[in-house]
Amino acid sequence: MPPKSPITPSASSILIWLRRNLFSTWYNCLLTVISLWIIYLGGQGLFLWMFSQAQWTVLQANLRLFFVGRFPLDQIWRVWLIVLLVSAVTSLTAGVIQWNRTVPISVGILTAIGLSVAPLVGGQRPELIWVAAIGSVALFNLLGGPWLKAHLSPRLISRGLPSVWFLTVFMILWLLMGGLGLSAIGTNVWQGLLLTVLTAVVSIALSFPIGVLLALGRRSSLPVIRTLCILYIEVIRGLPLIGVLFIAGVMLPLVLPSQVQLDAVLRAICGLTLFSAAYLAENVRGGLQSIPQGQMEAAKALGLNPVLVLSLVVLPQALRSVIPTIVGQFIGLFKDTSLLSIIGLVELTGISRSVLSQPRFIGRHGEVYLFIGLLYWLFCYLMSLGSRRLERQLGVK
Amino acid sequence: MAKLRQGPRWRQPRVRDGMLQALVLLLIGLVIVYFGANLIQNLQRLRLPFGFDFLFTKSGPSIGETLIEYSPTDNIALAFGVALLNTLRVVVLGIFLATIIGIGVGIARLSDNWLVRKLATVYVETLRNFPLLLQLLFWYLAVFLKLPTFENRIQLPGPIILSKNGVAFPWLRANASTSTWLIALGIGSVLAFLLWRYLTRLQIEQGRIIFAWLWPLLLLMGLAGGIALFTQHLPFDLSQPQVDKLVVTGGLQFTSEFSALLLGLTLYTAAFIAEIVRAGIRSVSIGQSEAARALGLKPTLVMRFVVFPQALRVIVPPLTSQYLNLAKNSSLAVAVGYPDIYYVASASLEDTGRSVEIVLLLMAIYLTMSLLISILMNLYNRSIQLVER
């Protein structure tokens, strides 16, 4: 079809696009009108609420509560140090394996956001310095990573990076729990986003090996082990998470000797781990099923013993193929940490409850829930972004 | 020679496997004995006997919303019954509504209308990425409790009455002839279904168009007309909510707690169902619908006879897990103060301290519910699966 007017090709192409995508048939016209009406209603409501009714001071006044809760102010440098450590090691890893050029850009953006938000948290200079330090260390590592890769042997890198991560975990645990010259900080002041991230990360780290073991057990040829694993997986998957947390909270103190006192955070982590492991086992099982029998037979023919067959041939392939579902499970676990507020922990959702009970901010639910919802969203999005990068790195199609 | 190849006895596969399993059993047995001993000791220390007699001797917690008669002086067993009904009410309604919305949004994501497609995408991506608990709190605290008080209630046409206390809208109410109608129509539907199946088979075998749907429909319509003449009543009356001295009577009334829970659960699960439906329809190869169209089938028939039955095979297994998730997530009711199983269980625990029994009860109820849903869905799944020789 020749264009009617060669002078305005863009206008006519827009019209063609509109016609093809929005008004192709009579019912599409109707649907378009209805959709526009919904967008108008929703957009207008949201716009009016955001700029005339919402009072955002509730966020400004409580920003530190949301992030670290009632963590003692004179010890807050520990949290900053942890953020610095994590971002340093992450950026070093990213730099060494050369993820992408977009990573330095996002570090720059995050630092800029941090620099503009930091004054709101405490309004003091030290926080600005921390943010600047974190940003510059991250950037330095990102840019220095390729240099390291060029000058160090690949063997050293593949051995070194995991040990650096391992050390970091211990540094973080030491900074949080105290001991060895640092004063101990009780778990009752771990609150807000800090507690959310902490419980999620620990539960993820613990549930992963348990889940893999359960998946292997479920496919084992030994009937006793198989039955036990199936029983565990199916019972846990039949219960709601809040029920599992309830059981962990009520039963753990009863089945442990009375001298052992598990605090609420540890019991919650136990519950989350037990719950998540069952679901993870099913995901890993899917990956195990996708490995052809010939792989194992070939490995056995080469003389590998069963443990080596699993750890060198089967598991790397199986886990690689289920990265998306495993990350999906982790994202679910991160969102599920919000349930800890029901059993009395003051994580992100819990701290929002105490913020909303301040007399000044009664009834500001919309603002607070929007804000912490965005925080949850940000972390979930970062996880799925990381998983996609990892998949590309490992060459999964 | 043979002995050399076999090696020592404990390295033979059968012996080794047996020993490994015995070891695992022994370990688990030891753990159970250790935990059990601690449990008995701790229960003795707390002076708690074991037994389910407390269910019938102690009075239950107060429950704000009941479907059957209940007062806090009744026993705990009845409280659990009331709570079970409350949970089932949310689960059954939620599954029904989430399926409808989910299928609608899933098809909208495949629409050839750009705006509809994008709207559905925004819906799915937004609802899937925020914690369900947050959504429930949002619906309850930021939406339903922000409605005006009952004195300043909103009256929408319908009439639908909205206020802080909840929602009321018109609903059907049984009358004297309802049972006659239901029995007659039940038998009639079975007959009509059998007739339809027979006629459809005849139509396929003989290749003639004999309007297989027409005769069963006529049968049902005739039957309905007959009952209407006989009983002089419609099967249901329409009951409208009416405000009488600051109390709503008639119609169907949902409290704010129930509405928030139902809305939150439904919209959240529907987002997941939408993705399942989309993936299912996408999984049917385009050649199938092209071939069907080449045979002269109309688009609606292509969907009904060719695409959807094949998509269903992909859809049903993950759909079952979504139904299970909805049933389990209904336990978040406690966050909005709706008295479900979990609420009554934790309230009874506070009253009696009988933790072991209540944990067992809680597990038994949820496992039974999950099992029932999976059995039903698996039966359905078997009936639609591809039969291969």
Interface residues (C-beta under 8 A of the other chain):
Chain A: N21 L22 S24 N28 L31 T32 S35 L36 I38 I39 S221 L222 P223 V224 I225 L228 V235 R237 G238 L239 P240 L241 I242 G243 F246 I247 V250 M251 P253 L254 V255 L256 P257 S258 K335 D336 S338 L339 S341 I342 T349 L356 G363 H365 G366 Y369 I372 G373 Y376 W377 C380 Y381
Chain B: D17 L20 Q21 V24 L25 I28 F35 G36 N38 L39 Q41 N42 L43 R45 S111 D112 N113 W114 L115 V116 L119 N129 F130 P131 L132 L133 L134 L137 F138 L141 A142 K146 L324 K328 N329 S330 S331 L332 V334 A335 Y342 A345 S346 L349 S355 V356 I358 V359 L362 M363 Y366 L367 S370 L371
